[in-house]
């Protein structure tokens, strides 16, 4: 089973790390894709002038600009 974890608190949020550890007990195919920086309350945000990029931090872990 593939599990995808994401949040709006950023890739280095403590809760995301805990959730990843728990998910790893359920599956060996856990992916994490989260903002490079905290993005709380940015649900209506639009990126028009800066490209959105994904940076691979480790296997199956990506930080999105």
LOVOMAR-397642 format. One record per residue (C-alpha): residue in one letter; x, y, z; residue number from 1. Coordinates in steps of 0.2 Angstrom, whole numbers, plus 2048, in hexadecimal, padded with zeros to 3 digits. Layout:
N
   resn    c1    c2    c3   resi
      a     X     Y     Z    NUM
...
This chain:
65
   resn    c1    c2    c3   resi
      x   800   800   800      1
      x   807   811   7FB      2
      x   804   81F   808      3
      x   806   832   804      4
      x   809   83E   812      5
      x   808   851   811      6
      x   804   860   81C      7
      x   804   873   81C      8
      x   810   874   82A      9
      x   820   871   820     10
      x   82B   862   81C     11
      x   834   863   82D     12
      x   825   864   838     13
      x   826   858   847     14
      x   815   851   844     15
      x   819   84C   832     16
      x   828   842   838     17
      x   81E   839   845     18
      x   810   835   838     19
      x   81E   82E   82C     20
      x   824   823   83A     21
      x   813   81C   83D     22
      x   80F   81A   82B     23
      x   81F   810   828     24
      x   818   803   834     25
      x   80A   801   828     26
      x   813   801   817     27
      x   824   802   810     28
      x   81E   80E   802     29
      x   81C   81E   80C     30
      x   81E   82E   802     31
      x   81F   840   80A     32
      x   81C   850   800     33
      x   81A   860   80A     34
      x   81E   872   808     35
      x   830   877   80B     36
      x   82A   884   817     37
      x   81A   886   822     38
      x   80B   88A   817     39
      x   7FD   88B   824     40
      x   7EE   895   81E     41
      x   7F5   896   80C     42
      x   7E7   88C   804     43
      x   7E2   89A   7F8     44
      x   7F4   89E   7F4     45
      x   7F9   89F   7E1     46
      x   80A   89D   7DA     47
      x   80B   8A7   7CA     48
      x   81C   8AE   7C9     49
      x   827   8A1   7D2     50
      x   828   88F   7CC     51
      x   822   882   7D7     52
      x   831   875   7DA     53
      x   832   865   7E3     54
      x   843   861   7EB     55
      x   847   84F   7F0     56
      x   84E   84F   802     57
      x   84F   83C   803     58
      x   847   82C   7FB     59
      x   834   830   7FA     60
      x   836   840   803     61
      x   833   851   7FA     62
      x   832   863   7FF     63
      x   828   86E   7F3     64
      x   82B   881   7F2     65
